[in-house]
Amino acid sequence: MSTPDHIDLNALTIFDAVVEAGSFTGAADRLGVAKAKVSVQVARLERLLGLSLFTRTTRQVSLTDAGRSLHTQCQPLLRALTDALAEAGSDQGELSGMLRVSTTALQATHSIGPALVEFAALYPRLHVDLRTGDRVADMVAEGIDLSFRMGWLRDSTQRAIKLAEFSQHVVASPAYLKRRGSPKRPEHLAQHDWVSLSLLPTPLTWKFSHADGKQVVVHMASRMEVDSPSTLLALVEHGAGLSALETLTVQASLDEGTLVQVLPKWTLPDGGVYAVLPPGRHVPARVRAFIDFYRDYLARH
């Protein structure tokens, strides 16, 4: 096996791009080079290491165990080097490089996406990779710079920054309320169809507070359970039952009349909007800048 000082850093960068893109063609497009150059560099790297890094078929490439191990160890180092070069080479006040952001599809649609559009317009040399998913991503393995979460963080070890708070409303469609009637007190919700979000710590137990100081804990009866906030919103709008949704997500539906707020004199606990950072990494200037920008964006909206 070759020693590290004989390895071309460009070859490692190309190797990382192939893993990220999932193909040699995708890596070539991402890097702006010929596909042949990608193939040659990867083959040379494999020859120098004495390892097979990819399993190749006519349709795709996939990592071998050795390739996966190399990528896991090298990717954070490559990203840190890229970040350092981007910051050192940037003009004062100008951000550049790749900003990889993870959030839910619903949050991306309602706030993260529009905020990123505004932010990217300020910095033409900045590239944005927005990844959406309702499950919590492995930030280190996926090379994500910044993740946004709403609600209540379960893992206290996460490097999280609270950006804002949001309120929640119990809502239902007009069609559902016409069919089943509108609950007058929180206790009445237990006799209604509740659509629960399994991502929550206690999806069927909700604590209501009234202005006079009274508090009521209600255990809901769930007929449908989902693991996606966007799916939850769609099901409730289509009359599946009642549920609790946060203000940023549900406000447009309330304004349009596709949803109606139930029990407006009772409140649910506020949740938080958090920026989550990967463990043990230097925070690049572009990441710090977008955290500040998004905090201001939330305050403006």
C-alpha positions in Angstrom: 0.0 0.0 0.0 1.2 3.5 -0.8 2.1 5.9 2.0 -0.1 9.0 2.5 2.5 11.4 1.1 2.2 9.7 -2.3 -1.6 10.3 -2.5 -2.8 13.2 -4.6 -5.3 15.3 -2.6 -7.2 16.0 -5.8 -7.8 12.2 -6.1 -9.4 12.2 -2.7 -11.5 15.1 -3.6 -12.7 13.3 -6.7 -13.3 10.2 -4.7 -15.5 12.2 -2.3 -17.4 13.7 -5.2 -18.2 10.2 -6.7 -19.5 9.1 -3.3 -21.7 12.2 -2.9 -23.0 12.1 -6.5 -23.5 8.3 -6.6 -21.9 8.0 -10.0 -18.8 9.0 -12.0 -21.0 11.0 -14.4 -22.6 12.9 -11.5 -19.2 13.6 -10.0 -17.8 14.9 -13.3 -20.8 17.2 -13.7 -20.4 18.5 -10.1 -16.7 19.1 -10.5 -16.9 20.5 -14.0 -14.4 18.0 -15.5 -14.5 15.1 -18.0 -15.9 11.8 -16.8 -12.7 10.1 -18.1 -10.6 12.2 -15.7 -12.8 11.1 -12.8 -12.4 7.4 -13.8 -8.6 7.8 -14.2 -8.1 9.5 -10.8 -10.2 7.0 -8.9 -8.4 4.1 -10.6 -5.1 5.6 -9.8 -6.1 6.1 -6.1 -7.2 2.5 -5.9 -3.9 1.3 -7.4 -1.9 3.4 -5.0 -3.8 2.2 -2.0 -4.0 -1.4 -3.2 -7.7 -1.4 -2.5 -10.9 -1.6 -4.4 -13.0 1.4 -3.4 -16.1 0.9 -5.6 -18.1 -2.0 -6.9 -19.0 -1.0 -10.5 -22.0 -2.1 -12.6 -23.3 -0.8 -15.8 -25.9 1.3 -14.0 -24.2 2.5 -10.7 -21.3 2.4 -8.4 -21.4 1.5 -4.8 -18.8 1.7 -2.0 -16.9 -1.4 -0.9 -16.3 -1.8 2.8 -12.8 -0.3 2.3 -14.2 2.6 0.3 -16.8 3.3 3.0 -14.2 3.3 5.7 -11.9 5.6 3.7 -14.8 8.0 3.0 -15.9 8.1 6.6 -12.5 9.1 7.8 -11.5 11.4 4.9 -14.7 13.4 4.4 -14.6 15.5 7.6 -11.0 16.3 6.9 -11.7 17.3 3.3 -14.6 19.4 4.3 -12.6 21.2 7.0 -9.8 21.9 4.5 -12.3 23.2 2.0 -13.9 25.4 4.6 -10.5 26.8 5.7 -9.5 27.6 2.1 -12.9 29.2 1.4 -12.6 31.5 4.4 -8.9 32.4 3.7 -9.5 33.1 0.0 -12.8 35.0 0.3 -12.9 38.8 0.1 -13.9 40.5 3.2 -17.7 40.1 3.7 -18.1 37.7 0.7 -19.1 34.1 1.4 -18.2 31.2 -0.8 -18.1 27.4 -0.9 -20.9 24.8 -0.3 -23.5 25.2 2.3 -25.3 21.9 3.1 -28.5 22.3 5.0 -30.9 19.6 6.3 -34.5 20.1 7.4 -38.0 18.7 7.0 -39.8 19.1 3.7 -42.5 21.2 5.4 -40.0 23.6 7.0 -38.1 23.8 3.8 -41.3 24.8 2.0 -42.5 27.3 4.5 -39.4 29.1 5.7 -35.9 27.5 5.1 -36.3 27.5 1.4 -37.4 31.1 1.0 -34.7 32.2 3.5 -32.0 30.4 1.5 -33.1 32.0 -1.7 -32.7 35.5 -0.1 -29.4 34.5 1.5 -27.9 33.0 -1.7 -28.8 36.2 -3.7 -26.5 38.2 -1.3 -23.5 35.9 -2.0 -23.1 34.9 -5.7 -20.1 32.6 -4.9 -22.1 30.5 -2.5 -23.5 27.1 -3.5 -26.4 25.6 -1.5 -27.3 22.0 -1.1 -30.7 21.7 0.7 -31.6 18.2 1.8 -35.1 17.4 3.1 -36.3 14.5 5.2 -38.5 14.0 8.3 -36.0 11.7 10.0 -33.0 13.2 11.8 -30.0 13.0 9.5 -26.5 11.7 10.4 -24.8 15.1 9.9 -21.3 13.7 10.0 -21.8 10.8 7.7 -23.8 12.9 5.2 -21.5 15.9 5.4 -24.2 18.3 6.5 -23.1 21.7 7.8 -26.4 22.8 9.5 -29.6 21.1 10.4 -32.9 22.8 11.5 -35.3 21.2 13.9 -38.6 22.3 15.3 -40.1 21.2 18.6 -38.3 19.8 21.5 -34.8 18.3 21.1 -34.5 14.8 22.7 -30.7 14.7 22.6 -29.2 17.2 25.0 -25.7 16.5 23.7 -26.4 18.1 20.3 -24.8 21.5 19.5 -28.1 23.4 19.2 -28.9 27.1 19.0 -32.4 28.2 19.8 -33.5 30.7 17.2 -37.1 31.3 18.0 -40.2 29.9 19.6 -43.5 29.0 18.0 -47.0 28.4 19.2 -49.3 25.5 18.3 -53.0 25.2 17.4 -55.4 22.4 17.4 -57.0 22.4 13.9 -59.4 20.5 11.7 -61.0 20.9 8.3 -64.4 22.5 8.0 -65.7 19.2 6.5 -64.6 17.2 9.6 -66.1 19.7 12.0 -69.4 19.6 10.1 -69.4 15.8 10.3 -68.3 15.4 13.9 -69.0 18.7 15.6 -66.6 21.1 17.2 -65.2 20.3 20.6 -66.0 22.9 23.3 -63.5 21.8 25.9 -60.1 20.0 25.7 -61.6 16.9 27.4 -63.9 16.5 24.4 -60.9 15.9 22.1 -60.6 12.4 23.6 -63.8 11.4 21.8 -62.6 12.7 18.4 -60.4 11.3 15.7 -56.8 12.4 16.4 -54.1 12.3 13.7 -50.8 11.7 15.6 -47.2 12.5 14.6 -45.0 9.6 15.7 -41.9 11.8 15.6 -43.1 13.6 18.8 -42.0 12.3 22.2 -45.6 11.9 23.4 -47.8 12.1 20.3 -51.1 11.3 22.1 -50.7 13.3 25.3 -51.3 17.0 25.2 -51.3 19.6 28.0 -53.7 22.6 27.6 -53.6 25.9 29.5 -56.3 28.5 29.9 -55.9 32.2 30.6 -57.5 31.7 34.1 -54.7 29.4 35.0 -56.5 26.1 34.6 -54.5 23.2 33.0 -55.9 20.0 31.5 -54.0 17.0 30.2 -55.8 15.0 27.5 -55.0 11.6 26.2 -56.1 11.4 22.5 -57.5 8.5 20.6 -55.5 8.2 17.4 -57.1 6.6 14.3 -54.2 7.5 12.1 -50.5 7.9 12.8 -47.9 9.4 10.4 -44.2 10.1 10.6 -44.1 13.2 8.4 -45.4 16.8 9.3 -46.3 17.4 5.6 -48.4 14.3 5.5 -50.0 15.2 8.8 -51.0 18.6 7.3 -52.4 17.0 4.2 -54.5 14.4 6.1 -56.0 16.9 8.4 -56.9 19.2 5.5 -58.6 16.2 3.9 -60.8 15.6 6.9 -59.0 12.7 8.7 -59.4 14.3 12.1 -57.9 16.9 14.4 -54.3 17.5 15.3 -51.9 20.0 16.6 -49.7 22.0 14.1 -47.3 24.8 14.7 -48.1 28.3 13.6 -45.6 28.7 10.8 -46.9 25.6 9.0 -50.6 26.1 9.6 -51.1 29.9 9.2 -51.6 29.8 5.4 -54.2 27.0 5.7 -56.1 29.0 8.4 -56.0 32.2 6.2 -57.3 30.2 3.2 -60.0 28.5 5.2 -58.9 24.9 4.5 -58.4 24.5 8.3 -60.1 25.9 11.3 -58.6 26.5 14.7 -60.3 24.6 17.5 -60.4 25.7 21.2 -58.8 29.1 20.5 -59.0 30.1 24.2 -56.8 27.2 25.2 -53.0 27.1 24.5 -50.5 24.3 24.0 -46.8 24.5 25.1 -44.6 26.5 22.8 -41.9 24.8 20.9 -38.5 25.9 19.6 -36.8 26.4 16.3 -33.3 25.1 16.6 -30.1 25.3 14.4 -28.2 22.1 15.0 -24.4 21.8 14.3 -22.4 18.6 13.8 -20.2 17.7 16.8 -16.7 18.8 17.1 -16.3 20.8 14.0 -15.2 24.3 13.3 -18.2 26.4 12.2 -17.5 28.0 8.8 -18.3 31.7 8.3 -21.1 30.8 5.8 -22.8 28.6 8.4 -22.6 31.3 11.1 -23.9 33.9 8.7 -26.9 31.8 7.7 -27.8 31.1 11.3 -27.9 34.8 12.0 -29.8 35.5 8.7 -32.4 32.9 9.4 -33.0 34.2 13.0 -33.7 37.6 11.5 -35.9 36.0 8.8 -38.1 34.3 11.4 -38.4 37.6 13.3 -39.5 39.4 10.1 -42.1 36.7 9.3 
